[in-house]
């Protein structure tokens, strides 16, 4: 007879409390295989991410707050005579 599936999803203490050692070993082996597969499938994804980060073209950030146009506008406003109040 198979144990209740809800007990197999419990804590390690609940899994170790199962009387049949074959079921305990099957659950632990399944967990180990699942974790191993996550690493095996995740490693290429991580490698692709690192490769993409290395190959992305670096674009330098702007060194000034204002663009050339904004500086020209500010200079024009500064040099123009202010209207009399």
C-alpha positions as CSV (number, residue, x, y, z in Angstrom):
1,X,0.0,0.0,0.0
2,X,1.3,3.4,-0.9
3,X,1.4,6.2,1.7
4,X,-0.7,9.3,1.5
5,X,0.8,11.6,-1.1
6,X,0.3,14.5,1.3
7,X,2.8,12.9,3.7
8,X,5.4,12.7,0.9
9,X,5.2,16.5,0.5
10,X,5.8,17.2,4.2
11,X,8.9,17.9,6.2
12,X,11.9,15.6,6.3
13,X,10.8,14.3,9.7
14,X,7.4,13.2,8.1
15,X,9.2,11.4,5.3
16,X,11.6,9.6,7.6
17,X,8.6,8.6,9.8
18,X,7.3,6.4,6.9
19,X,7.8,2.8,7.9
20,X,8.7,1.4,4.5
21,X,12.4,2.0,3.7
22,X,11.9,1.5,0.0
23,X,9.4,4.4,-0.1
24,X,11.7,6.6,1.9
25,X,14.6,5.8,-0.4
26,X,12.4,6.4,-3.5
27,X,11.3,9.8,-2.2
28,X,14.8,10.9,-1.3
29,X,16.2,9.6,-4.6
30,X,13.4,11.5,-6.5
31,X,14.3,14.7,-4.6
32,X,18.0,14.2,-5.4
33,X,17.3,13.6,-9.1
34,X,15.0,16.7,-9.2
35,X,17.6,19.0,-7.6
36,X,20.3,17.6,-9.9
37,X,18.2,18.2,-13.0
38,X,17.6,21.8,-11.9
39,X,21.3,22.4,-11.8
40,X,21.9,20.6,-15.1
41,X,19.2,22.6,-16.8
42,X,20.1,25.8,-15.1
43,X,23.8,25.7,-15.9
44,X,23.4,26.4,-19.7
45,X,20.9,29.2,-19.0
46,X,23.3,30.8,-16.6
47,X,26.2,30.4,-19.1
48,X,24.1,32.0,-21.8
49,X,23.3,34.9,-19.5
50,X,27.0,35.4,-18.7
51,X,27.9,35.2,-22.4
52,X,25.3,37.7,-23.3
53,X,26.5,40.1,-20.6
54,X,30.0,39.8,-21.9
55,X,29.1,40.3,-25.5
56,X,26.7,43.2,-25.1
57,X,28.2,46.4,-26.5
58,X,29.1,48.9,-23.9
59,X,27.5,52.3,-24.4
60,X,29.1,55.0,-22.2
61,X,26.7,57.0,-20.1
62,X,26.3,60.7,-20.7
63,X,28.9,62.7,-18.7
64,X,26.8,65.9,-18.4
65,X,23.3,66.6,-17.3
66,X,22.3,68.7,-20.2
67,X,22.5,67.9,-23.9
68,X,24.0,70.2,-26.5
69,X,20.6,71.5,-27.5
70,X,19.7,72.2,-23.8
71,X,22.9,74.1,-23.3
72,X,22.4,76.2,-26.4
73,X,18.8,77.0,-25.2
74,X,20.1,78.0,-21.8
75,X,22.8,80.2,-23.3
76,X,20.3,81.9,-25.6
77,X,18.0,82.6,-22.7
78,X,20.8,83.8,-20.5
79,X,22.2,86.2,-23.3
80,X,18.8,87.6,-24.3
81,X,17.7,90.8,-22.6
82,X,15.1,90.3,-20.0
83,X,11.8,92.2,-20.4
84,X,11.3,95.2,-18.2
85,X,8.7,94.7,-15.4
